[in-house]
Amino acid sequence: QVQLIESGGGFVQAGGSLRLSCSFVGQSFRAYSVAWFRQAPGKEREFVSAIRYDRNTAAADSVKGRFTVSRDNAKNTADLQMNSLKPEDTAVYYCAASRSVILSQIRNNEAYAWWGQGTQVTVSS
């Protein structure tokens, strides 16, 4: 059984920064790939960034150069550092995890078995 707990969301002005954290409760975190997705009102959930168990990473074009994903296997956490935030980054951000996510599926939400409850990020203009 796995539980994911997101934290770090909030309200920030455009150009500001936030750091989201995903705490993993369960066994063998280092074997899991972790991804961040987001969903804005009236829109479908979309891939943001991910870090595999082998530390390969991926990011959506819309966040490249602004968002950085990382993990700390000793602390069972995965973080998303978000810089130069824009109003269009406003969404609920979800952490997701799964074992053995192949590289070609890293952006696919169906590849992830476990999901957090989400944390709201609001960026004002």
N, C-alpha and C positions, 0 to 999 in steps of 0.2 A: 504494500500500500504506500502511495506517495501523496504528499500534500505540498502544495506550492503556495507561498504567501508573499504577495507583492507589497512593497512599501515605497514611499518617496514621492508619490504623486502630489500635485498641488496646483497653485495658481501662480503664473509668472508672466511678466511682460515680454513682448517680442524682443528677441535678442538675448534673452536670459538663458539660464541653464537649470537643469534638474537632473538628479541621479536617482534612477529607479533601482530597487533591489528585489531580487527573487530569492526567498529562503526556501530551501529544499528540506523537507522532513521525510526521511525514509532511509533506505540502505543504498550504498554503492553510488553515490552521486557522481563520482568520476566516470562512471559508465554511461551517463546520460548526456544527451544533447539537449540544449536549452534554447528556446526561441522566444522572441518578443513579437507579439502581434498587437494591432490596435483596431479599434472600431469607433468611428465617428457617428453621430446621430444620422440615421437615414442611409448609412453606407454599409457596405459589406466589410467584414473583418479582413484586414490586410497584413501581410508580412512586413515586419520592420527590420529585424536583425536576428542573427542566431550564432551560437557558438557550439560546435560539436564537442564530443568527448575528447577528440584528438586536438582540440583548439583551432581547427579550421573554422573560419568565420564567413558570414555572408551578410549583406545589407541591401535593403531596397535602394534603388537609385535616388529616391526622394530624400534619403537621410545620409547618404554617403558623404563623408567629409564633415558631418555634424554630429552624428551619433557613433558611439563606440561601445561594443559589447565586450564583457570580460567575465571571467569566472575565478573563484577561489575555492579549490577543492577541499582545502583544509577547513573552511568555514561553511561549506555546503551552500554557497551563494553564487548567483550570477547577477551582474549589474549591467545597467544600460545608462551610460553617461550621455546626456542630451545637451548639446550646446547650440547656440544660435537658433533658438527655438522660434518658430513661426506660428501664426494663428492657425494655419492649416495642420499643424501637429496636434491640435486639440482633439482628444479622443480618450476613450478608456483603453488603457494598456494592459495587456494580458501576458503573463509568463506561461510558457508551455514546456513540457519536457517529455522525453521518451528515450528508451534505449535504442541503439543501433539505427539511427537515422542515416540513411545513405545520402551522400552529398547531393545527388540530383533531386532529392525530396526535401531538402532542408528548408525550402520556402513554402512547403505545402502544409497547411494546417491539419490535414488529415494524417500526417505522419506523426503527430504528437498525441500521446495517450492521456497525459495529465495536464490539467489547466488550473491556474489560480483564479481568484475571484475578480481580479481586475482592480486597477487603480486609476483614478481620474487625473488627467493632465489637461489644464486649461491655459491657453496662451492668449493674452490680450494684445490687441494691436495698439 
